Amino acid sequence: MPAAKKKTRKYSKGTQTEVKNEMHRLKKGTAKSGKGGAKVKSKKQAIAIALSKARKKGKKAPKKPTSKKKSPK
C-alpha cells in the first residue's frame, strides 16, 4: 500500500477570511467592485474580488487562470 501524499492547502487562512468577509458584504448589500464602485450581484464575482484582494496583500492564493492560445500550424 503506497504512503498517503501530504496535501498542501491551496488557500491560506487569511485568504479564507478575506472570502468570508466579502461574502458577508455581498449578503449585506455593501460589496462594491472596481473603481466605479458598481454593486456586486453574484457569489462568483464576490469570491473573485476577495481572491484578488488577498493576492494584493500577498496571501497564499492560486494565480489567476490564463487562457492558453493554440499556436497556428
C-alpha positions as CSV (number, residue, x, y, z in Angstrom):
1,M,0.0,0.0,0.0
2,P,1.6,3.3,-1.1
3,A,2.1,6.0,1.5
4,A,-0.5,8.8,1.6
5,K,0.5,12.0,0.0
6,K,0.5,15.1,2.2
7,K,-1.9,17.6,0.9
8,T,-0.9,21.3,1.0
9,R,-3.5,23.9,1.5
10,K,-4.5,25.8,-1.7
11,Y,-5.6,28.9,0.1
12,S,-4.2,30.4,3.4
13,K,-6.4,31.1,6.4
14,G,-6.0,34.8,5.6
15,T,-7.4,34.2,2.1
16,Q,-10.3,32.2,3.6
17,T,-11.1,35.0,6.0
18,E,-11.0,37.5,3.1
19,V,-13.5,35.4,1.1
20,K,-15.7,35.0,4.2
21,N,-15.8,38.8,4.8
22,E,-16.6,39.5,1.1
23,M,-19.5,37.1,1.3
24,H,-20.8,38.9,4.3
25,R,-20.6,42.2,2.4
26,L,-22.4,40.6,-0.6
27,K,-25.3,39.4,1.7
28,K,-25.4,42.8,3.4
29,G,-25.5,44.6,0.0
30,T,-22.4,46.7,0.6
31,A,-20.0,44.7,-1.7
32,K,-18.6,47.0,-4.4
33,S,-16.5,46.3,-7.4
34,G,-13.9,48.3,-9.3
35,K,-13.1,52.0,-9.4
36,G,-16.7,52.9,-10.2
37,G,-18.0,51.0,-7.2
38,A,-20.6,49.0,-9.0
39,K,-22.7,46.7,-6.8
40,V,-21.6,43.1,-6.7
41,K,-24.5,40.8,-7.8
42,S,-23.2,37.3,-7.8
43,K,-21.3,35.0,-5.4
44,K,-18.8,34.1,-8.1
45,Q,-18.0,37.8,-8.5
46,A,-17.6,38.3,-4.8
47,I,-15.2,35.4,-4.5
48,A,-13.1,36.7,-7.4
49,I,-12.9,40.1,-5.7
50,A,-11.9,38.5,-2.4
51,L,-9.1,36.4,-4.0
52,S,-7.9,39.5,-5.9
53,K,-7.7,41.4,-2.6
54,A,-5.9,38.5,-0.9
55,R,-3.3,38.3,-3.8
56,K,-2.6,42.1,-3.5
57,K,-2.0,41.6,0.2
58,G,0.5,38.8,-0.5
59,K,-1.6,36.0,0.9
60,K,-1.5,32.4,-0.4
61,A,-3.9,32.1,-3.3
62,P,-3.5,30.3,-6.6
63,K,-2.7,32.6,-9.6
64,K,-5.4,33.7,-11.9
65,P,-6.1,31.1,-14.7
66,T,-4.9,32.3,-18.1
67,S,-6.2,31.1,-21.4
68,K,-3.7,29.0,-23.4
69,K,-3.6,30.1,-27.0
70,K,-3.1,27.4,-29.7
71,S,-0.1,28.0,-32.0
72,P,-1.0,28.2,-35.7
73,K,0.3,25.3,-37.8
